[in-house]
Amino acid sequence: MKQPLVTIVTPSFNQGHFIRATIESVLSQDYPNIEYIIMDGGSKDSTAAVAAEYSSRLKFIPEKDRGQSHAINKGFQMAKGEIVSWLNSDDVILPGAVSLAAAAFEKDPLLGAVYGEGYLIDYDGKVKNRFPATEPFNLWKLVYLSDYILQQTVYFRRSVFGELGYLDESLNWGMDWDILIRIGKRYPMRYLPEYMGSLREYGEAKTFSGGGKRFRELAAILRRHGSLRYPPGYFTYGLDTYQKICCDFLDRISPTFLDGASKKLQQVLSYVVHVQIARILRESQGLYTDGWASRRLLYMLPAGEGTVRICGSLPNLGDGLRGQRLTVTSGGEMLATREIDFGNFEIEIPGSGAPNQPLSLEITASKFVVPSKLGLGADPRRLAYMLKSIERVSPKSSTGTRGSSVFADR
């Protein structure tokens, strides 16, 4: 396997307490061809002294910048690697991560970015739990619902920035989400089911601060890249943000003798909000994590053209799904309609999409069943069929595919 140069950029400012762990996580990788650049914005703590201990193995650039995104962009523009990544100065990558990323790019030259699984760690670097949002690549969900990709696990093909531009330097919290959407709309992205990085979670961390300003920035990103003024992600991020703001407000105004009542009210508020968030995350796309699709399913493929292939199956749950008909539309235009039998099915849509625009699809089923009403457990969902994949068939091969596979990487 070729071993292309991989450049990792760390934007740094007064993180001397964590920087050694960050540096060690990069320099201890088993991949032999790494360029490591630390872009320091003028730290006044021990950052420079710690970095000096590794001066023969990294580049330390101490110069003022206009913020985190600007520092990352400067590092990427300086990078010599074919593959690039950034790692914040309080986070770490895990052993073998760079080798995994390089192998994925070598295997598929069309990829724009790859990402993997990760952990949340505490102030002292101890693992708290798996980063809970990570899942196989789903462009519709990335555009309209949530940033489920852990940035500490992401690696980019550097050439994509020449076409799409670098990070948006006006963004303070969502620059990773923004660039991932831009890349995901244009290039295939690959989920690697391996643990590759860790996000340090503590009160002062930028990721976990921002309040209303952060929400407004994330809402603007959702509206910039999607076609809805109020996409489902607007409500999930808004509910989460303002629930926390309300709880902080109750903490400030509640007199001491009402602390118990205040905490109870906060618990109830948090429970109600997170039940609603879970419902939106589960139901808004019409695709469930076990592969079942609801009556209306929304999906998006990266830019490209050629035949789209939809693969799935129709389980025999009785007469409720017999005679099922699926209708596929895009932008209000019907692309295909087909009645499917019990068992596996394929629907092919020739000539679908444009070279420079993602393809949005809506699949509507004529029938659905509710398992709980059929005596099949307590499942209250409306289920129409099982979806296996939605892929774009490569124009060079009747078997090769390029695009987005729903569950193939699980």
C-alpha positions as CSV (number, residue, x, y, z in Angstrom):
1,M,0.0,0.0,0.0
2,K,1.2,3.5,-0.8
3,Q,1.8,5.6,2.3
4,P,0.9,9.2,1.3
5,L,2.0,12.1,3.6
6,V,-0.7,12.9,6.2
7,T,-0.7,16.4,7.7
8,I,-2.3,17.0,11.1
9,V,-2.8,20.6,12.2
10,T,-3.4,21.6,15.8
11,P,-4.9,25.1,16.4
12,S,-3.6,26.1,19.9
13,F,-4.2,28.9,22.4
14,N,-3.4,28.6,26.1
15,Q,-4.0,24.8,26.4
16,G,-0.7,24.0,28.0
17,H,-2.4,21.6,30.5
18,F,-3.6,19.3,27.6
19,I,-1.1,19.9,24.8
20,R,1.3,17.2,25.7
21,A,-1.4,14.5,25.5
22,T,-2.5,15.9,22.1
23,I,1.1,15.9,20.8
24,E,1.8,12.4,22.1
25,S,-1.3,11.0,20.5
26,V,-0.1,12.2,17.1
27,L,3.6,11.3,17.4
28,S,2.9,7.8,18.8
29,Q,0.9,6.8,15.7
30,D,2.2,3.7,13.9
31,Y,1.9,5.4,10.5
32,P,5.4,6.4,9.3
33,N,4.6,9.5,7.1
34,I,3.1,12.2,9.2
35,E,3.6,16.0,9.1
36,Y,2.5,17.7,12.3
37,I,1.9,21.4,12.5
38,I,0.9,23.4,15.6
39,M,-0.6,26.8,14.8
40,D,-0.3,28.7,18.1
41,G,-2.2,32.0,18.5
42,G,0.2,33.5,21.0
43,S,-0.2,31.3,24.1
44,K,1.1,32.8,27.4
45,D,1.2,29.5,29.3
46,S,3.4,26.4,29.0
47,T,2.4,25.5,25.4
48,A,5.5,26.7,23.7
49,A,7.8,25.0,26.2
50,V,6.0,21.7,25.9
51,A,6.1,21.8,22.1
52,A,9.8,22.7,22.2
53,E,10.5,19.2,23.6
54,Y,9.3,17.7,20.4
55,S,10.8,20.3,18.0
56,S,12.5,17.8,15.8
57,R,9.2,16.0,15.1
58,L,6.8,18.9,14.6
59,K,6.5,22.5,13.3
60,F,5.5,25.0,15.9
61,I,4.2,28.3,14.4
62,P,3.6,31.0,17.0
63,E,1.7,33.8,15.3
64,K,-1.5,35.7,15.9
65,D,-4.6,34.5,14.1
66,R,-8.2,35.6,13.7
67,G,-9.6,32.6,15.5
68,Q,-9.6,28.8,15.4
69,S,-10.9,28.5,11.8
70,H,-8.3,30.9,10.5
71,A,-5.5,29.0,12.3
72,I,-6.7,25.7,10.8
73,N,-6.9,27.2,7.3
74,K,-3.4,28.6,7.6
75,G,-2.2,25.2,8.6
76,F,-4.0,23.4,5.7
77,Q,-2.5,25.9,3.2
78,M,0.9,25.2,4.6
79,A,0.4,21.4,4.6
80,K,2.3,19.2,2.2
81,G,0.2,16.1,2.8
82,E,-2.3,14.6,0.4
83,I,-4.5,13.8,3.4
84,V,-5.1,16.4,6.1
85,S,-6.9,16.6,9.5
86,W,-7.1,18.9,12.4
87,L,-6.9,18.0,16.1
88,N,-7.8,20.6,18.8
89,S,-5.2,21.2,21.5
90,D,-7.3,19.5,24.2
91,D,-8.3,16.4,22.2
92,V,-6.5,13.2,21.2
93,I,-6.5,10.7,18.3
94,L,-6.3,7.0,19.1
95,P,-3.6,4.5,18.1
96,G,-3.9,3.3,14.5
97,A,-6.2,6.2,13.4
98,V,-4.0,7.6,10.7
99,S,-3.2,4.2,9.2
100,L,-6.9,3.5,9.0
101,A,-7.7,6.8,7.3
102,A,-4.8,6.4,4.8
103,A,-5.9,2.9,3.9
104,A,-9.4,4.0,3.3
105,F,-8.3,6.7,0.9
106,E,-6.0,4.3,-0.9
107,K,-8.8,1.8,-1.4
108,D,-11.3,4.4,-2.8
109,P,-9.7,7.4,-4.7
110,L,-13.1,9.1,-5.0
111,L,-13.5,9.7,-1.3
112,G,-13.6,13.3,-0.1
113,A,-13.4,12.5,3.6
114,V,-13.5,9.6,6.1
115,Y,-14.5,9.4,9.7
116,G,-14.9,6.8,12.5
117,E,-16.1,6.1,16.0
118,G,-14.8,8.0,19.0
119,Y,-15.1,8.5,22.8
120,L,-16.0,11.3,25.1
121,I,-13.2,11.8,27.7
122,D,-13.2,13.8,30.9
123,Y,-10.8,16.6,32.0
124,D,-8.2,14.0,33.1
125,G,-8.4,12.0,29.9
126,K,-10.5,9.1,31.2
127,V,-13.0,7.6,28.9
128,K,-16.6,8.5,29.9
129,N,-18.5,6.8,27.0
130,R,-18.7,6.3,23.3
131,F,-19.6,9.4,21.3
132,P,-23.3,8.5,21.0
133,A,-24.2,10.2,17.7
134,T,-21.9,8.5,15.2
135,E,-23.4,6.4,12.5
136,P,-22.8,5.4,8.8
137,F,-22.8,8.3,6.4
138,N,-26.3,9.8,5.7
139,L,-26.2,13.0,3.7
140,W,-29.9,13.9,4.3
141,K,-29.4,13.7,8.1
142,L,-26.2,15.7,7.9
143,V,-27.9,18.5,6.0
144,Y,-31.2,18.6,7.8
145,L,-30.9,17.1,11.2
146,S,-27.6,16.9,13.0
147,D,-23.8,16.8,12.9
148,Y,-23.4,13.2,14.0
149,I,-19.7,13.1,12.9
150,L,-17.0,13.4,15.6
151,Q,-14.5,15.9,14.1
152,Q,-11.6,14.3,16.0
153,T,-12.0,11.2,13.7
154,V,-12.2,13.1,10.4
155,Y,-9.5,13.1,7.6
156,F,-9.9,15.0,4.4
157,R,-8.4,14.6,0.9
158,R,-6.6,17.9,0.7
159,S,-7.5,18.4,-3.0
160,V,-11.2,19.0,-2.1
161,F,-10.4,22.3,-0.6
162,G,-9.1,23.6,-3.9
163,E,-12.6,23.1,-5.4
164,L,-14.8,23.8,-2.4
165,G,-12.8,26.3,-0.4
166,Y,-11.5,26.0,3.2
167,L,-13.2,26.4,6.5
168,D,-15.7,29.3,6.9
169,E,-13.8,31.7,9.2
170,S,-16.9,33.5,10.2
171,L,-18.1,30.4,12.1
172,N,-17.1,29.8,15.8
173,W,-18.8,26.5,16.6
174,G,-20.0,24.8,13.4
175,M,-17.1,25.1,11.0
176,D,-16.6,21.3,11.0
177,W,-20.3,20.7,10.2
178,D,-20.3,23.3,7.5
179,I,-17.2,21.8,5.6
180,L,-18.5,18.3,6.1
181,I,-21.8,19.2,4.4
182,R,-20.0,20.9,1.6
183,I,-17.8,17.9,1.0
184,G,-20.6,15.4,1.5
185,K,-22.7,17.1,-1.2
186,R,-20.0,16.8,-3.7
187,Y,-17.9,13.7,-2.8
188,P,-18.5,10.2,-1.3
189,M,-17.7,10.0,2.4
190,R,-16.8,6.8,4.3
191,Y,-17.7,5.8,7.8
192,L,-15.0,3.5,9.3
193,P,-16.4,1.4,12.2
194,E,-13.2,1.8,14.3
195,Y,-12.4,4.0,17.3
196,M,-10.2,6.8,16.0
197,G,-10.4,9.8,18.3
198,S,-11.6,11.3,21.6
199,L,-13.3,14.6,22.4
200,R,-12.5,16.1,25.8
201,E,-15.7,17.1,27.6
202,Y,-15.4,19.7,30.4
203,G,-17.2,22.9,31.4
204,E,-14.7,25.4,29.8
205,A,-14.4,23.5,26.5
206,K,-15.6,25.6,23.5
207,T,-17.7,22.8,22.1
208,F,-19.9,22.8,25.2
209,S,-20.4,26.6,25.5
210,G,-22.0,29.3,23.4
211,G,-25.6,29.1,24.4
212,G,-28.0,31.1,22.2
213,K,-25.2,32.4,19.9
214,R,-24.1,28.9,19.2
215,F,-27.7,27.8,18.4
216,R,-28.2,30.8,16.0
217,E,-25.0,29.9,14.2
218,L,-26.0,26.2,13.8
219,A,-29.5,27.3,12.6
220,A,-27.9,29.5,10.0
221,I,-25.8,26.5,8.8
222,L,-28.9,24.3,8.5
223,R,-30.7,27.0,6.5
224,R,-27.7,27.7,4.3
225,H,-27.3,24.1,3.1
226,G,-30.9,22.8,3.1
227,S,-34.1,24.0,1.5
228,L,-36.2,24.3,4.7
229,R,-36.4,27.4,6.9
230,Y,-37.3,25.2,9.9
231,P,-35.6,21.8,9.3
232,P,-35.9,19.2,12.1
233,G,-32.4,20.0,13.3
234,Y,-33.6,23.6,14.1
235,F,-35.9,22.1,16.8
236,T,-33.4,19.6,18.2
237,Y,-30.6,22.1,18.7
238,G,-33.1,24.8,19.8
239,L,-34.8,22.6,22.4
240,D,-31.4,21.4,23.8
241,T,-30.0,24.9,23.9
242,Y,-32.9,26.7,25.5
243,Q,-33.6,23.9,28.0
244,K,-30.1,24.4,29.3
245,I,-30.6,28.2,29.4
246,C,-33.8,27.8,31.3
247,C,-32.2,25.5,33.8
248,D,-29.3,28.0,34.4
249,F,-31.9,30.7,34.9
250,L,-33.7,28.7,37.5
251,D,-30.5,28.0,39.3
252,R,-29.8,31.8,39.5
253,I,-33.2,33.0,40.6
254,S,-34.3,30.2,43.0
255,P,-33.9,31.0,46.6
256,T,-32.1,28.5,48.8
257,F,-35.2,27.1,50.4
258,L,-36.6,26.3,46.9
259,D,-33.5,24.5,45.6
260,G,-35.3,21.1,45.8
261,A,-38.3,22.3,43.9
262,S,-36.1,24.0,41.3
263,K,-34.0,20.8,40.7
264,K,-37.2,18.8,40.3
265,L,-38.6,21.2,37.8
266,Q,-35.3,21.1,35.9
267,Q,-35.4,17.3,35.8
268,V,-38.9,17.3,34.4
269,L,-38.0,20.0,31.8
270,S,-34.9,18.0,30.7
271,Y,-36.9,14.8,30.5
272,V,-39.7,16.3,28.4
273,V,-37.2,18.1,26.1
274,H,-35.0,15.0,25.5
275,V,-38.1,12.8,24.8
276,Q,-39.0,15.3,22.0
277,I,-35.5,15.4,20.7
278,A,-35.3,11.6,20.6
279,R,-38.6,11.5,18.7
280,I,-37.4,14.0,16.1
281,L,-34.1,12.2,15.6
282,R,-35.9,8.9,15.3
283,E,-38.8,9.9,13.0
284,S,-38.0,12.9,10.9
285,Q,-36.2,11.1,8.0
286,G,-38.6,8.2,7.9
287,L,-35.7,5.7,8.2
288,Y,-35.1,3.7,11.4
289,T,-31.8,2.4,12.7
290,D,-32.9,-1.2,12.2
291,G,-33.5,-0.7,8.5
292,W,-37.2,-0.3,8.5
293,A,-38.6,2.6,6.5
294,S,-41.8,4.6,7.3
295,R,-44.4,5.5,4.8
296,R,-42.5,8.6,3.7
297,L,-38.7,8.4,3.5
298,L,-36.3,11.3,2.6
299,Y,-32.8,10.7,1.3
300,M,-30.0,12.5,-0.4
301,L,-27.1,11.4,-2.6
302,P,-23.9,13.3,-3.4
303,A,-23.5,15.1,-6.7
304,G,-23.3,12.8,-9.7
305,E,-25.3,11.4,-12.6
306,G,-26.3,8.0,-13.8
307,T,-28.5,5.2,-12.5
308,V,-29.7,5.2,-8.9
309,R,-30.3,1.8,-7.4
310,I,-32.7,1.3,-4.4
311,C,-32.4,-2.1,-2.7
312,G,-34.6,-3.4,0.0
313,S,-37.0,-6.1,1.1
314,L,-40.7,-6.5,1.9
315,P,-41.2,-8.8,4.9
316,N,-44.3,-10.9,4.9
317,L,-46.3,-9.4,7.8
318,G,-49.6,-10.4,6.4
319,D,-52.1,-8.7,4.1
320,G,-51.3,-5.3,5.5
321,L,-48.3,-4.9,3.2
322,R,-49.5,-7.0,0.3
323,G,-49.6,-5.0,-2.9
324,Q,-47.2,-2.4,-1.6
325,R,-46.3,0.3,-4.1
326,L,-43.3,2.6,-3.8
327,T,-43.2,5.9,-5.6
328,V,-39.9,7.8,-5.9
329,T,-39.9,11.6,-6.6
330,S,-37.3,14.4,-6.7
331,G,-38.3,18.0,-6.5
332,G,-41.9,17.1,-7.2
333,E,-41.0,15.1,-10.3
334,M,-41.9,11.4,-10.3
335,L,-38.9,9.3,-11.2
336,A,-40.3,5.8,-10.7
337,T,-43.3,3.9,-9.3
338,R,-43.4,0.1,-8.7
339,E,-45.4,-2.5,-6.9
340,I,-43.2,-4.8,-4.9
341,D,-43.7,-8.4,-3.8
342,F,-42.7,-10.0,-0.5
343,G,-39.0,-10.6,-0.5
344,N,-36.1,-8.6,-1.9
345,F,-36.6,-5.9,-4.4
346,E,-34.5,-3.5,-6.5
347,I,-35.6,-0.2,-8.2
348,E,-33.4,1.3,-10.8
349,I,-33.8,4.9,-11.9
350,P,-31.7,5.7,-15.0
351,G,-30.3,9.1,-15.7
352,S,-30.8,10.5,-12.2
353,G,-29.0,13.5,-10.9
354,A,-26.6,16.2,-12.1
355,P,-22.8,16.3,-12.0
356,N,-22.6,19.2,-9.6
357,Q,-25.8,18.9,-7.5
358,P,-26.8,16.5,-4.8
359,L,-29.9,14.4,-5.6
360,S,-32.8,14.7,-3.1
361,L,-35.2,11.8,-3.1
362,E,-38.6,11.1,-1.5
363,I,-39.9,7.6,-1.4
364,T,-43.6,7.2,-0.6
365,A,-45.2,3.8,0.2
366,S,-48.8,3.1,-0.4
367,K,-49.2,1.0,2.8
368,F,-47.8,0.5,6.3
369,V,-48.4,-1.7,9.3
370,V,-48.2,-1.0,13.0
371,P,-46.6,-4.1,14.6
372,S,-48.3,-3.5,18.0
373,K,-51.7,-3.6,16.3
374,L,-50.8,-7.0,14.7
375,G,-49.9,-8.5,18.0
376,L,-46.1,-8.4,17.2
377,G,-44.8,-6.9,20.4
378,A,-45.1,-3.3,21.5
379,D,-43.6,-1.6,18.5
380,P,-45.8,1.5,17.7
381,R,-44.0,2.5,14.5
382,R,-45.6,2.7,11.1
383,L,-43.5,0.3,9.0
384,A,-43.6,0.1,5.2
385,Y,-40.6,-1.9,4.0
386,M,-36.9,-2.7,4.8
387,L,-34.3,-0.5,3.1
388,K,-30.9,-2.0,2.5
389,S,-29.2,0.7,0.4
390,I,-29.6,3.6,-2.0
391,E,-26.6,3.9,-4.3
392,R,-25.5,5.5,-7.5
393,V,-24.4,2.9,-10.0
394,S,-21.0,3.7,-11.5
395,P,-21.3,4.6,-15.3
396,K,-18.2,2.5,-15.9
397,S,-19.6,-0.7,-14.4
398,S,-22.9,-2.3,-13.9
399,T,-21.8,-3.7,-10.5
400,G,-19.6,-0.9,-9.1
401,T,-21.4,1.8,-7.1
402,R,-20.6,5.4,-6.1
403,G,-22.7,7.2,-3.6
404,S,-24.4,6.5,-0.4
405,S,-25.1,3.1,1.0
406,V,-27.5,3.0,4.0
407,F,-26.3,0.1,6.1
408,A,-23.5,-1.5,4.1
409,D,-20.8,-0.3,6.6
410,R,-22.5,-1.4,9.8
